[in-house]
């Protein structure tokens, strides 16, 4: 098909979208990408139009707008045009998996990630295949399918090659470490997170540096590792997020980490105060994050001897974990509930 050249106005809209993304203004980046998509479509350049539609979805994901991202990614999965069909559907399925995971639709997230991994296997794009398998492992792990997640992790660890960018290798080690922590393989979790940390630097990508330190702290805290390195992870994430701004979800997760640290440090009252400040914006939080927040609140109230609040919050935690498709976490919340006198 003959491809018409795109107009200067398209180039300006694309440049604006990319500049907004560079400054971490993901909502404006998504809005500008939509404008660029419409212009490319009107110009008859389906390749540019598809690329901007995908870029719009990527920015919606990073802005924490999981529902809108999933809707757009599903549109691309079902009717991707202007790019090699399998590559296009693979990239769109990766975004769909991540958006569904963020929205707490863990089973559907795993399905989309598995499809993306299948589409990018063999002669497909190596980096896309690694991204798809990371998304699959994360969805399996969060839904409590830990044995599957760990088996997939070991396969990914064996397959990471020199063809893959260092940052992507770091992200792969990051997700493998997460699964190790969830499987109570704490030593392996620490080892894989150390490997990941070696590939990241604040100078190269402050956003990834912030997200990694935030996530690593969360995993260490969940494993009751409340040492000096965990506190450094918390502080690095807080400082980096102060610099880049971060999404609402980023700030909520930082509060969860700080509250969990307070709880493990023997200050449940500070944990209640920190985590309690999350709830004015509760409707914007994914079900699994709400589950974690209520779980920590329940445990903290229990430590303070406030059994009524402890029971109420632990029941809320179990309910949100069930809604997100994480029955194993729901059962853990109920185990804590059984320990409340």
VEXRO-683620 format. One record per residue (C-alpha): residue number from 0; residue in one letter; x, y, z. Coordinates in steps of 0.05 Angstrom, whole numbers. Layout:
<pts>
  seq  type      xx      yy      zz
  NUM     a       X       Y       Z
...
</pts>
This chain:
<pts>
  seq  type      xx      yy      zz
    0     x       0       0       0
    1     x      26      69     -18
    2     x      44     108      44
    3     x      32     183      43
    4     x      80     229      79
    5     x      55     256     145
    6     x      43     331     155
    7     x      88     377     196
    8     x      31     383     246
    9     x      36     308     259
   10     x     111     314     271
   11     x      99     371     320
   12     x      45     331     358
   13     x      91     270     362
   14     x     149     312     387
   15     x     104     344     439
   16     x      81     275     463
   17     x     152     251     470
   18     x     174     314     507
   19     x     116     306     556
   20     x     138     234     568
   21     x     210     254     579
   22     x     186     302     634
   23     x     142     246     664
   24     x      77     282     647
   25     x      44     218     623
   26     x     -27     244     618
   27     x      -8     301     572
   28     x      37     253     533
   29     x     -23     208     522
   30     x     -66     266     500
   31     x     -14     291     450
   32     x      -3     220     424
   33     x     -78     216     411
   34     x     -74     281     370
   35     x     -15     253     331
   36     x     -53     188     318
   37     x    -112     226     289
   38     x     -67     267     244
   39     x     -28     206     219
   40     x     -93     169     206
   41     x    -120     229     167
   42     x     -54     231     128
   43     x     -63     158     109
   44     x       0     134     145
   45     x     -24      72     182
   46     x      45      55     209
   47     x      53     122     243
   48     x     -20     120     267
   49     x     -10      51     298
   50     x      55      73     332
   51     x      21     134     363
   52     x     -38      93     386
   53     x      10      45     421
   54     x      49     104     450
   55     x     -17     133     477
   56     x     -32      67     512
   57     x      39      64     541
   58     x      30     133     572
   59     x     -39     116     599
   60     x      -8      56     633
   61     x      47      98     664
   62     x      -4     149     686
   63     x     -40      94     724
   64     x    -102      97     681
   65     x    -107      22     674
   66     x    -178      18     649
   67     x    -166      66     591
   68     x    -100      32     574
   69     x    -133     -37     574
   70     x    -189     -13     529
   71     x    -140      17     480
   72     x     -93     -43     482
   73     x    -152     -90     469
   74     x    -170     -48     409
   75     x     -99     -56     382
   76     x     -98    -131     397
   77     x    -163    -141     359
   78     x    -148     -97     299
   79     x     -75     -77     297
   80     x     -58     -48     228
   81     x       1     -13     198
   82     x      54     -58     229
   83     x      75    -130     222
   84     x      15    -167     249
   85     x      49    -213     300
   86     x      96    -159     325
   87     x      38    -110     332
   88     x      -7    -159     369
   89     x      51    -180     414
   90     x      67    -109     436
   91     x      -6     -94     447
   92     x     -16    -157     488
   93     x      42    -137     533
   94     x       8     -71     548
   95     x     -59    -106     557
   96     x     -27    -154     607
   97     x       4     -98     648
   98     x     -60     -57     647
   99     x    -102    -116     670
  100     x     -52    -131     724
  101     x     -56     -59     748
  102     x    -132     -63     748
  103     x    -130    -127     790
  104     x    -153    -173     733
  105     x     -96    -221     745
  106     x    -122    -283     708
  107     x    -136    -242     645
  108     x     -68    -208     653
  109     x     -34    -276     652
  110     x     -73    -297     589
  111     x     -52    -234     552
  112     x      21    -241     573
  113     x      22    -314     552
  114     x      -5    -294     484
  115     x      48    -240     477
  116     x     103    -289     496
  117     x      77    -338     444
  118     x      74    -285     389
  119     x     145    -261     403
  120     x     178    -330     410
  121     x     223    -362     358
  122     x     239    -311     304
  123     x     202    -255     341
  124     x     231    -195     376
  125     x     277    -217     433
  126     x     263    -156     476
  127     x     188    -162     467
  128     x     193    -235     487
  129     x     229    -217     552
  130     x     178    -162     567
  131     x     121    -211     555
  132     x     151    -264     600
  133     x     163    -212     654
  134     x      90    -192     651
  135     x      69    -266     653
  136     x     112    -280     714
  137     x      86    -218     750
  138     x      13    -236     737
  139     x      23    -309     757
  140     x      59    -289     821
  141     x       7    -237     842
  142     x     -50    -287     831
  143     x     -15    -337     877
  144     x       6    -386     823
  145     x      76    -385     853
  146     x     102    -452     828
  147     x      85    -433     756
  148     x     115    -364     766
  149     x     180    -393     795
  150     x     187    -444     738
  151     x     177    -388     687
  152     x     228    -345     725
  153     x     282    -399     722
  154     x     270    -407     647
  155     x     275    -332     637
  156     x     339    -328     678
  157     x     370    -381     633
  158     x     347    -347     569
  159     x     369    -275     582
  160     x     419    -261     528
  161     x     470    -208     507
  162     x     420    -185     454
  163     x     377    -153     508
  164     x     389     -83     534
  165     x     419     -78     605
  166     x     358     -42     632
  167     x     313     -98     607
  168     x     359    -150     637
  169     x     354    -112     703
  170     x     278    -112     699
  171     x     279    -187     687
  172     x     323    -198     748
  173     x     276    -152     786
  174     x     214    -193     772
  175     x     250    -259     784
  176     x     273    -232     852
  177     x     201    -212     867
  178     x     178    -284     855
  179     x     234    -312     897
  180     x     211    -268     955
  181     x     139    -290     946
  182     x     162    -363     947
  183     x     198    -350    1013
  184     x     265    -358     977
  185     x     292    -296    1012
  186     x     366    -307     996
  187     x     351    -317     922
  188     x     306    -256     924
  189     x     361    -213     952
  190     x     411    -241     902
  191     x     367    -226     841
  192     x     350    -156     866
  193     x     424    -143     876
  194     x     436    -165     804
  195     x     380    -118     782
  196     x     408     -60     823
  197     x     475     -67     787
  198     x     441     -51     720
  199     x     402      11     744
  200     x     429      80     760
  201     x     394     146     777
  202     x     436     181     725
  203     x     412     137     668
  204     x     338     132     686
  205     x     314     163     751
  206     x     243     137     741
  207     x     265      64     737
  208     x     313      75     796
  209     x     255     102     838
  210     x     207      46     819
  211     x     259      -9     831
  212     x     278      17     899
  213     x     205      25     918
  214     x     188     -46     895
  215     x     250     -78     925
  216     x     235     -46     992
  217     x     164     -73     989
  218     x     188    -144     975
  219     x     241    -140    1030
  220     x     189    -115    1080
  221     x     140    -170    1060
  222     x     195    -220    1077
  223     x     206    -184    1144
  224     x     275    -160    1122
  225     x     277     -93    1158
  226     x     351     -79    1155
  227     x     392     -18    1137
  228     x     391     -35    1062
  229     x     315     -38    1063
  230     x     313      31    1095
  231     x     362      56    1041
  232     x     315      29     987
  233     x     256      66    1019
  234     x     295     132    1024
  235     x     323     127     953
  236     x     252     115     926
  237     x     224     174     966
  238     x     279     222     944
  239     x     276     201     871
  240     x     200     207     869
  241     x     205     276     900
  242     x     249     296     841
  243     x     208     265     784
  244     x     139     276     815
  245     x     111     206     807
  246     x      40     183     798
  247     x     -13     180     852
  248     x      -2     105     856
  249     x      74     116     866
  250     x      60     160     926
  251     x      11     111     955
  252     x      61      54     949
  253     x     114      97     982
  254     x      67     108    1041
  255     x      54      33    1045
  256     x     129      20    1048
  257     x     141      73    1101
  258     x      81      47    1142
  259     x     106     -25    1136
  260     x     175      -3    1159
  261     x     143      32    1220
  262     x     104     -32    1236
  263     x     166     -77    1233
  264     x     206     -25    1272
  265     x     156     -33    1329
  266     x     116      30    1318
  267     x      46       7    1297
  268     x      15      74    1315
  269     x      59     109    1263
  270     x      40      54    1213
  271     x     -34      67    1224
  272     x     -24     142    1215
  273     x      18     134    1152
  274     x     -26      82    1118
  275     x     -91     115    1140
  276     x     -73     176    1099
  277     x     -81     134    1036
  278     x    -155     126    1040
  279     x    -182     194    1018
  280     x    -162     171     947
  281     x    -180      98     957
  282     x    -225      95     896
  283     x    -165     107     851
  284     x    -124      48     879
  285     x    -124     -21     848
  286     x    -156     -77     889
  287     x     -91    -113     906
  288     x     -59     -49     932
  289     x    -121     -35     974
  290     x    -115    -106    1000
  291     x     -43     -93    1021
  292     x     -62     -28    1055
  293     x    -120     -59    1094
  294     x     -76    -118    1113
  295     x     -22     -73    1142
  296     x     -75     -31    1178
  297     x    -107     -94    1207
  298     x     -40    -120    1233
  299     x     -22     -52    1261
  300     x     -88     -44    1298
  301     x     -79    -115    1324
  302     x     -11     -97    1352
  303     x     -43     -37    1386
  304     x     -96     -82    1418
  305     x    -153     -51    1378
  306     x    -186    -117    1360
  307     x    -249     -88    1328
  308     x    -210     -46    1279
  309     x    -161    -103    1266
  310     x    -218    -151    1248
  311     x    -253    -100    1204
  312     x    -190     -83    1165
  313     x    -167    -155    1157
  314     x    -236    -175    1129
  315     x    -231    -116    1080
  316     x    -162    -140    1060
  317     x    -187    -211    1046
  318     x    -245    -183    1005
  319     x    -200    -139     962
  320     x    -150    -196     950
  321     x    -207    -241     927
  322     x    -232    -186     880
  323     x    -163    -179     849
  324     x    -156    -254     837
  325     x    -104    -265     892
  326     x    -135    -320     935
  327     x     -69    -338     969
  328     x     -62    -267     997
  329     x    -135    -269    1018
  330     x    -121    -333    1058
  331     x     -61    -299    1091
  332     x    -106    -241    1112
  333     x    -155    -291    1143
  334     x     -97    -327    1179
  335     x     -79    -260    1212
  336     x    -153    -252    1229
  337     x    -154    -319    1264
  338     x     -96    -295    1308
  339     x    -135    -234    1332
  340     x    -162    -249    1402
</pts>
